[in-house]
Amino acid sequence: MLKEVNAFNEFGNYTVIKKYRDDYYTVTQLFRDVNKSKEEKIFSDKTVIKNDKKLSNHLSRAKNTIFELALCNDWKYFATLTINPHWNNNKECDLFYKKFNNYIRTLNTRKQVKIKYLIVPELHKSCAYHFHCLFNDDISSFLCSFDVTQKLPLYIKNGIKSGKNLLYFENYSKNFGYNVFEKINNIECVAGYLTKYISKSLGSAITEREKNLYYCSKGLKRAEILHQGEVMPEQIIKNADFYNSYVTKRSYSKLEHAIAFDVEYYSKSFKNSTLTDLQITKLINSY
């Protein structure tokens, strides 16, 4: 993940193009006040929260990483996991995660599967946690359909009554608490849904490192940086999905659209990237 930017041009602008999937690309442009010291950095690599500004940056980095991990990997299920306070401490994220991770690793080894996950905690006013998660297809064989005659939380019963095909991880239920799984229909919506749980209250409660704002399996895919370099004032993104005084960002479904706002400029820039001259020519000619 980009942690600092020093390669600003004389206009103070910098651009990064990333590939998340074959149908999802982003162009991010960073802006800097050129009157400020050239030594000033846009992003800080410190993760200890000392004030509101650092907390805001901390949360923003976590949201971006969660969104990236959600889009770059093959997920099949969205799940909500709870912790039974009679069995486990539901107010300690790290303690829960250590037990859960060990359990999944053991399950992967014994059953010869590769269950992968992305977990985002949600903090209640009671200071107890539950978790919103993504799981890959390898967990499918461990999921069961609910029996409506079971003693279940109201939100699960209402979901079943509404016609949703809700499932649960039986082994998790026996070791940790209630859980509910549902197949993912739109990963972009789910990714956005996950990031909304990264709140100031959660960030203030977790003061160690960014990884504690989310948990994930090792070896998950990350977005590929296709290009990073300067951008001229006339090349500023229009109709951005997000913008403020420091950053402008827009997503595209095709790479040629991501570079189309100035193909001549990017044809030169991409000569030093992972794209070949032939690929660049095809992209420009197709626009």
C-alpha positions as CSV (number, residue, x, y, z in Angstrom):
1,M,0.0,0.0,0.0
2,L,1.3,3.5,-0.9
3,K,2.4,5.1,2.4
4,E,4.1,8.3,1.3
5,V,4.5,10.4,-1.8
6,N,7.6,12.3,-2.7
7,A,7.5,12.3,-6.5
8,F,5.3,15.4,-7.0
9,N,5.9,17.6,-10.0
10,E,6.1,21.4,-10.1
11,F,2.3,21.6,-10.0
12,G,2.1,19.4,-6.8
13,N,0.1,16.7,-8.4
14,Y,0.6,12.9,-8.5
15,T,-1.5,10.1,-10.0
16,V,-1.8,6.3,-9.4
17,I,-3.7,3.8,-11.6
18,K,-4.6,0.4,-9.9
19,K,-6.1,-2.8,-11.2
20,Y,-8.3,-4.6,-8.8
21,R,-9.9,-7.0,-11.2
22,D,-10.3,-7.3,-15.0
23,D,-13.4,-5.2,-14.7
24,Y,-12.4,-2.7,-12.0
25,Y,-9.7,0.0,-12.2
26,T,-9.1,3.1,-10.2
27,V,-7.4,6.4,-11.0
28,T,-6.4,8.3,-7.9
29,Q,-4.9,11.8,-8.1
30,L,-3.2,13.4,-5.1
31,F,-2.8,17.1,-4.7
32,R,-0.2,19.0,-2.7
33,D,0.1,22.6,-1.7
34,V,3.3,23.6,-3.5
35,N,3.8,26.5,-1.1
36,K,4.4,24.0,1.7
37,S,7.7,22.3,2.4
38,K,8.8,19.8,-0.2
39,E,9.7,17.5,2.6
40,E,6.1,17.3,3.7
41,K,4.6,13.8,3.2
42,I,1.0,13.2,2.3
43,F,0.7,9.9,4.2
44,S,2.2,9.0,7.5
45,D,3.5,5.5,8.2
46,K,2.8,5.9,11.9
47,T,-0.2,4.0,13.1
48,V,-0.5,5.1,16.8
49,I,-3.4,7.4,17.0
50,K,-2.4,10.6,18.7
51,N,-5.0,13.1,17.4
52,D,-8.1,13.4,15.3
53,K,-6.2,13.9,12.1
54,K,-4.1,10.8,12.5
55,L,-7.2,8.9,13.5
56,S,-8.9,10.0,10.3
57,N,-5.9,8.9,8.2
58,H,-5.8,5.7,10.1
59,L,-9.4,4.9,9.4
60,S,-9.1,5.9,5.8
61,R,-6.2,3.6,5.2
62,A,-8.1,0.7,6.8
63,K,-11.2,1.4,4.6
64,N,-9.1,1.5,1.4
65,T,-7.4,-1.8,2.3
66,I,-10.7,-3.5,3.2
67,F,-12.3,-2.4,-0.1
68,E,-9.2,-3.5,-2.0
69,L,-9.1,-7.0,-0.4
70,A,-12.9,-7.4,-0.9
71,L,-12.6,-6.6,-4.7
72,C,-9.4,-8.4,-5.5
73,N,-10.3,-11.8,-4.1
74,D,-12.9,-14.4,-5.0
75,W,-15.5,-14.4,-2.2
76,K,-18.7,-16.4,-2.1
77,Y,-20.3,-15.6,1.3
78,F,-21.0,-12.6,3.4
79,A,-21.3,-13.7,7.1
80,T,-22.0,-12.2,10.5
81,L,-20.3,-13.9,13.4
82,T,-21.1,-13.4,17.1
83,I,-19.4,-14.4,20.3
84,N,-21.3,-16.1,23.1
85,P,-20.1,-14.3,26.2
86,H,-20.6,-17.4,28.3
87,W,-18.0,-19.3,26.2
88,N,-15.6,-16.5,25.1
89,N,-14.6,-13.0,25.9
90,N,-16.7,-10.9,23.5
91,K,-14.9,-7.6,24.3
92,E,-11.4,-8.6,23.1
93,C,-11.0,-8.7,19.3
94,D,-7.5,-9.9,19.3
95,L,-8.2,-12.8,21.7
96,F,-11.1,-13.9,19.6
97,Y,-9.2,-13.6,16.4
98,K,-6.3,-15.7,17.8
99,K,-8.7,-18.5,18.7
100,F,-10.6,-18.2,15.4
101,N,-7.5,-18.1,13.2
102,N,-6.1,-21.2,15.0
103,Y,-9.4,-23.0,14.5
104,I,-9.5,-22.2,10.7
105,R,-5.8,-23.2,10.3
106,T,-6.5,-26.6,12.0
107,L,-9.6,-27.1,9.9
108,N,-7.7,-26.3,6.7
109,T,-5.0,-28.8,7.6
110,R,-7.3,-31.6,8.7
111,K,-9.8,-31.3,5.9
112,Q,-7.3,-30.3,3.2
113,V,-9.2,-27.1,2.3
114,K,-8.1,-23.5,1.9
115,I,-10.7,-21.4,3.7
116,K,-9.9,-17.7,3.3
117,Y,-11.6,-14.8,5.1
118,L,-11.7,-11.1,5.6
119,I,-13.2,-9.9,9.0
120,V,-14.3,-6.5,10.1
121,P,-15.3,-6.0,13.7
122,E,-18.3,-3.9,14.8
123,L,-18.3,-2.4,18.2
124,H,-21.5,-2.1,20.3
125,K,-22.3,0.5,22.9
126,S,-21.8,-2.3,25.5
127,C,-18.2,-2.6,24.2
128,A,-18.9,-6.1,22.9
129,Y,-18.0,-7.0,19.4
130,H,-19.5,-9.0,16.6
131,F,-18.0,-9.4,13.1
132,H,-18.9,-8.9,9.5
133,C,-16.9,-11.2,7.2
134,L,-16.3,-12.5,3.7
135,F,-15.4,-16.2,3.0
136,N,-14.4,-18.0,-0.1
137,D,-16.0,-21.1,-1.6
138,D,-13.9,-23.6,0.4
139,I,-16.2,-23.1,3.5
140,S,-19.2,-24.3,1.6
141,S,-19.0,-27.9,2.7
142,F,-19.2,-26.9,6.3
143,L,-22.3,-24.8,6.0
144,C,-25.8,-26.0,7.0
145,S,-29.4,-24.8,6.5
146,F,-31.2,-23.5,9.5
147,D,-34.0,-25.4,11.1
148,V,-36.8,-23.0,11.8
149,T,-37.7,-25.0,14.9
150,Q,-34.3,-24.1,16.4
151,K,-33.9,-21.4,19.1
152,L,-32.6,-18.6,16.9
153,P,-32.1,-14.8,17.2
154,L,-35.0,-12.8,15.8
155,Y,-33.0,-11.3,13.0
156,I,-32.2,-14.8,11.7
157,K,-35.8,-16.0,11.9
158,N,-37.0,-12.9,10.2
159,G,-34.5,-13.4,7.4
160,I,-35.6,-17.0,6.8
161,K,-39.3,-16.0,6.8
162,S,-38.5,-13.3,4.2
163,G,-37.3,-16.0,1.9
164,K,-33.5,-15.6,2.2
165,N,-31.3,-18.7,1.8
166,L,-29.5,-18.3,5.1
167,L,-26.9,-20.8,6.2
168,Y,-24.7,-21.3,9.3
169,F,-21.3,-22.7,10.1
170,E,-22.2,-25.5,12.6
171,N,-18.7,-26.0,14.0
172,Y,-18.4,-22.2,14.7
173,S,-21.8,-22.3,16.5
174,K,-20.5,-25.0,18.8
175,N,-17.3,-23.2,19.6
176,F,-18.0,-19.5,19.5
177,G,-21.6,-18.5,19.0
178,Y,-24.4,-17.7,16.5
179,N,-23.5,-17.0,12.9
180,V,-25.3,-16.5,9.6
181,F,-24.0,-16.9,6.0
182,E,-25.5,-15.6,2.8
183,K,-24.2,-15.8,-0.8
184,I,-22.8,-12.6,-2.3
185,N,-24.7,-11.1,-5.2
186,N,-22.8,-7.8,-5.7
187,I,-19.3,-7.7,-4.2
188,E,-19.0,-3.9,-4.7
189,C,-22.0,-3.3,-2.6
190,V,-20.8,-5.7,0.0
191,A,-17.3,-4.1,0.0
192,G,-18.9,-0.7,0.6
193,Y,-21.1,-2.2,3.4
194,L,-18.0,-3.5,5.1
195,T,-16.1,-0.2,5.1
196,K,-19.0,1.6,6.9
197,Y,-18.2,-0.3,10.1
198,I,-14.8,1.4,10.2
199,S,-15.9,4.2,12.5
200,K,-14.3,6.7,14.8
201,S,-15.6,4.8,17.8
202,L,-14.0,1.6,16.6
203,G,-10.8,3.4,15.7
204,S,-10.6,5.1,19.1
205,A,-11.1,1.7,20.8
206,I,-8.3,0.1,18.9
207,T,-5.1,2.0,19.4
208,E,-2.4,-0.4,18.4
209,R,-2.1,-0.9,14.7
210,E,-4.2,-0.7,11.5
211,K,-4.4,-4.5,11.2
212,N,-6.6,-4.5,14.3
213,L,-9.3,-2.7,12.4
214,Y,-9.7,-5.7,10.2
215,Y,-8.4,-9.3,10.1
216,C,-7.7,-11.4,7.1
217,S,-6.1,-14.6,5.8
218,K,-2.5,-14.6,4.7
219,G,-1.8,-14.5,0.9
220,L,-4.9,-12.5,-0.2
221,K,-4.5,-10.7,-3.5
222,R,-3.9,-6.9,-3.6
223,A,-4.5,-4.4,-6.3
224,E,-1.8,-4.2,-8.9
225,I,-0.2,-0.7,-9.4
226,L,-0.1,-0.2,-13.2
227,H,1.2,3.3,-13.2
228,Q,2.3,6.1,-10.8
229,G,3.7,9.4,-11.7
230,E,3.0,13.1,-12.3
231,V,-0.1,14.6,-13.8
232,M,-0.5,18.0,-15.3
233,P,-3.3,20.5,-14.3
234,E,-5.3,19.8,-17.6
235,Q,-5.4,16.1,-16.8
236,I,-7.4,16.3,-13.6
237,I,-10.2,13.7,-13.4
238,K,-13.7,15.0,-14.1
239,N,-16.9,13.5,-12.6
240,A,-14.9,11.9,-9.8
241,D,-16.5,9.3,-7.5
242,F,-14.8,11.0,-4.5
243,Y,-12.8,14.2,-4.1
244,N,-11.6,16.7,-1.5
245,S,-8.8,19.2,-1.2
246,Y,-6.1,16.5,-1.3
247,V,-7.4,13.6,-3.4
248,T,-9.6,12.8,-6.4
249,K,-10.6,9.2,-7.2
250,R,-12.7,7.5,-9.9
251,S,-13.3,3.9,-10.8
252,Y,-13.6,2.4,-14.3
253,S,-14.7,-0.9,-15.7
254,K,-12.1,-0.8,-18.5
255,L,-8.4,0.1,-18.6
256,E,-8.8,2.1,-21.8
257,H,-11.3,4.3,-20.0
258,A,-9.0,4.8,-17.0
259,I,-6.3,6.3,-19.3
260,A,-8.5,7.9,-21.9
261,F,-8.7,11.4,-20.4
262,D,-5.2,11.9,-21.8
263,V,-4.0,9.0,-23.9
264,E,-1.0,10.7,-25.3
265,Y,0.4,11.5,-21.8
266,Y,-0.3,8.0,-20.6
267,S,1.1,6.3,-23.7
268,K,4.4,7.8,-22.7
269,S,4.0,7.1,-19.0
270,F,3.0,3.5,-19.5
271,K,6.2,2.8,-21.5
272,N,7.9,2.4,-18.1
273,S,5.2,0.2,-16.7
274,T,4.0,-3.4,-17.0
275,L,2.2,-2.7,-20.3
276,T,4.1,-3.4,-23.6
277,D,4.2,-0.9,-26.5
278,L,1.8,-3.1,-28.5
279,Q,-0.7,-3.1,-25.6
280,I,-0.5,0.7,-25.3
281,T,-1.0,1.1,-29.1
282,K,-4.0,-1.1,-29.0
283,L,-5.6,0.8,-26.1
284,I,-5.1,4.1,-27.7
285,N,-6.4,2.9,-31.1
286,S,-9.5,1.4,-29.4
287,Y,-10.5,4.7,-27.8
